Amino acid sequence: MVIESHDTIILVDPMLGAKGTAGPSFTLFRYKARRNPIIDLPDHAMAIVNKSTHCLITHLHPDHLDKAAEAFLKSKQLPVICSIKDEHTLRKRGLNVTQVINYWEPTAFLGGTIEGIPAVHGYGFIAKPMGNVMGYFLKLPNEQSIYLSSDTIYTNDVHKVLTTYKPDISVVASGRAQLDLFQPLLMKMEDIVRFVKTAPAKVIANHLQAVNHCPITREELAAELTSKGVLEKTYIPEDGEVMHFE
């Protein structure tokens, strides 16, 4: 995902490798085993990525920061913004970490503010080995506020941001990722619906149909949101689609 605001272009969680080059299959038997990513980037993607002025990273899984993305960020020495818990690892990998974000602490960012929001990457036991994840609440000058919930289930913290911060745009990872064992790593369908219903304004659904352990398709998500009467407030973009918000 790329967020563009005037002359600022923020690259979020880049996975830039060609189809099948970023890593092995995340599942062997629950879902069809395929090397990731399971699709190529859209034809025009790198033209946009190459214009990036900053990079925002929510966590360090390879579907959010792969080797190709690391090489790109190092070659450009692009300013990287990350969680305080990921700073050491990213610096060790040679990335140009210029700003570190803590949880629940608004920090000056590009003339506005950015705040780290806790995220829980899975239901039950699996969340702990999945490691640290940070969502972000951004308020950029003369723009609508954005909540990037990142890879998370629906938690009290997610609910707090949606109901108290009242973001103008909320982004929800909607693929219901799941490994061969344990519960899902992302919101189940009923929690995606809850997220959309609770969000005060527009919702963008992402993390769909690009890695092999995410079974929910755009069509299935649209059908469910339609049945619950909330599709009209939800954007389910195609790969490479550009959305304008004013």
C-alpha positions in Angstrom: 0.0 0.0 0.0 1.1 3.5 -0.8 -0.3 6.7 0.9 0.2 9.9 -1.1 -0.4 13.3 0.4 0.8 16.3 -1.6 4.6 15.7 -2.1 4.8 13.0 0.5 4.5 9.3 -0.7 4.5 6.8 2.1 5.3 3.2 1.2 3.6 0.8 3.8 4.8 -2.7 4.5 6.5 -3.4 1.1 6.5 -6.9 -0.4 8.2 -6.2 -3.8 9.5 -9.6 -4.9 8.2 -11.3 -8.0 5.6 -14.1 -7.8 7.0 -17.0 -5.8 10.3 -15.3 -4.8 9.6 -14.0 -1.3 9.4 -17.2 0.6 8.0 -20.7 1.0 4.3 -21.6 1.4 2.8 -20.5 4.7 0.6 -23.7 4.7 1.2 -27.2 3.4 -2.2 -28.8 3.9 -4.9 -26.4 5.2 -4.7 -24.4 2.0 -2.9 -25.1 -1.3 0.8 -25.0 -0.9 2.3 -22.2 -3.1 5.4 -20.1 -2.8 4.7 -16.5 -1.9 3.7 -14.0 -3.1 1.1 -15.9 -5.2 0.8 -13.0 -7.7 3.1 -10.5 -9.3 3.0 -6.8 -8.6 0.7 -4.8 -10.9 2.6 -3.5 -14.0 2.6 0.1 -12.8 3.5 -0.6 -9.2 7.2 0.1 -9.2 6.7 3.4 -11.0 4.7 4.4 -7.9 7.0 2.7 -5.4 10.1 4.4 -6.9 8.5 7.8 -6.0 8.3 6.9 -2.3 9.6 9.5 0.1 9.2 7.4 3.3 8.5 3.8 4.4 6.2 2.8 7.3 6.6 -0.7 8.6 4.1 -2.4 11.0 6.0 -5.6 11.6 8.7 -7.8 10.2 6.9 -10.8 8.6 8.1 -11.5 5.0 4.7 -10.6 3.6 5.2 -7.1 5.0 8.9 -6.7 4.4 10.6 -9.2 2.0 14.2 -9.3 0.8 13.4 -7.4 -2.4 11.9 -4.6 -0.3 14.9 -4.6 2.0 17.2 -4.3 -0.9 15.1 -1.4 -2.4 15.0 0.5 0.9 18.7 0.1 1.4 19.6 1.2 -2.2 17.4 4.3 -1.8 18.3 4.8 1.9 14.6 5.7 2.2 13.6 7.1 5.6 12.0 4.2 7.6 9.5 4.7 10.4 8.8 1.7 12.6 7.8 0.4 16.0 10.2 0.9 18.9 10.3 -2.9 19.2 11.6 -3.3 15.7 14.1 -0.6 15.6 17.2 -2.7 16.5 16.4 -5.4 14.0 15.8 -3.0 11.1 19.0 -1.0 11.9 20.9 -4.3 12.0 19.6 -5.1 8.5 21.0 -1.8 7.2 17.8 0.1 6.9 17.7 3.9 7.4 15.5 4.1 10.5 14.7 7.8 11.0 11.8 7.7 13.4 10.7 5.2 16.1 7.1 5.1 17.3 5.8 3.9 20.7 2.4 2.7 21.6 -0.3 5.3 22.5 2.2 8.2 22.1 1.3 10.7 19.4 4.5 11.9 17.7 5.2 14.7 15.3 5.2 13.3 11.7 5.4 15.1 8.4 3.8 18.2 9.8 1.1 16.1 11.5 1.1 13.3 14.0 1.5 9.5 14.1 0.6 7.2 17.0 1.4 3.5 17.5 -1.7 1.3 18.2 -1.4 -2.2 19.7 -2.2 -5.1 17.4 -2.6 -8.8 18.3 -1.6 -11.0 15.4 -3.9 -14.0 16.0 -6.5 -15.6 18.3 -5.3 -17.4 21.4 -1.9 -19.0 21.7 -0.6 -18.2 18.2 -0.4 -14.5 18.8 2.6 -14.7 21.0 5.0 -16.5 18.6 3.8 -14.2 15.8 5.7 -11.4 17.5 5.3 -7.7 17.8 2.9 -5.8 15.5 2.0 -2.1 15.5 -0.9 -0.4 13.9 -0.8 3.4 13.3 -3.1 6.3 13.6 -2.0 9.1 11.2 -3.2 12.7 11.0 -1.4 14.5 8.2 -1.9 18.2 7.4 -5.1 19.0 5.5 -5.9 15.3 5.1 -8.4 12.8 6.5 -7.2 10.8 9.4 -6.1 7.2 8.7 -6.1 4.2 11.0 -3.9 1.4 9.7 -5.0 -1.5 12.0 -2.3 -3.8 10.5 -2.3 -7.6 11.1 -4.6 -7.9 14.1 -7.7 -9.5 15.5 -10.5 -7.3 16.9 -9.4 -6.2 20.3 -10.4 -3.5 22.9 -7.6 -1.4 21.5 -9.0 -1.6 18.0 -12.4 -0.8 19.3 -11.0 2.2 21.2 -9.5 3.7 18.1 -12.6 3.2 16.0 -15.0 4.7 18.6 -12.8 7.3 20.3 -10.4 8.5 17.7 -13.0 8.2 15.0 -10.7 7.9 11.9 -12.0 9.1 8.6 -10.4 6.1 6.9 -9.8 2.7 8.5 -7.8 -0.1 6.9 -8.5 -3.7 7.9 -6.4 -6.8 7.0 -9.2 -9.0 5.8 -7.7 -12.3 4.4 -8.2 -14.3 7.6 -4.7 -15.7 7.4 -4.2 -19.1 9.1 -1.4 -21.6 9.4 -1.8 -25.4 9.3 -2.2 -25.4 13.0 -3.9 -23.1 15.6 -6.5 -20.4 15.1 -6.5 -17.6 12.5 -3.9 -14.9 12.5 -6.3 -12.2 11.3 -9.9 -11.2 12.0 -12.5 -13.9 11.3 -15.3 -12.8 9.0 -17.6 -11.9 11.9 -14.9 -9.6 13.3 -14.3 -8.0 9.9 -18.0 -7.2 9.8 -17.8 -5.9 13.4 -14.9 -3.7 12.4 -16.8 -2.3 9.4 -19.9 -1.7 11.4 -18.0 0.0 14.2 -15.8 2.2 12.0 -17.3 5.7 11.9 -16.6 6.3 8.2 -14.9 4.7 5.3 -13.1 1.3 5.5 -10.5 -0.1 3.1 -10.1 -3.9 3.1 -6.6 -5.2 2.2 -4.4 -8.2 2.7 -6.4 -10.2 0.2 -5.4 -12.8 -2.4 -1.7 -12.2 -2.4 -0.3 -14.9 0.0 -1.3 -18.5 0.1 -2.6 -18.7 3.7 -5.3 -16.1 3.2 -8.5 -17.8 2.0 -11.0 -15.0 1.9 -11.5 -13.6 -1.6 -12.8 -10.2 -2.5 -16.0 -11.7 -3.8 -16.7 -13.6 -0.6 -16.0 -10.5 1.5 -18.2 -8.3 -0.7 -21.0 -10.8 -0.5 -20.8 -11.0 3.3 -20.7 -7.2 3.7 -23.6 -6.9 1.4 -25.6 -9.4 3.4 -24.9 -7.3 6.6 -25.8 -4.0 4.9 -22.4 -2.4 5.2 -20.8 -2.8 1.8 -21.5 0.8 0.8 -19.0 2.1 3.4 -16.3 -0.4 2.4 -13.7 -0.2 -0.4 -12.3 -3.5 -1.6 -9.6 -2.4 -4.0 -8.2 -4.5 -6.8 -4.4 -4.9 -7.0 -3.0 -1.7 -8.2 -6.2 0.3 -7.8 -5.8 4.0 -6.9 -8.3 5.6 -4.6 -8.8 9.3 -4.1 -10.1 10.8 -0.8 -10.8 14.5 -0.3 
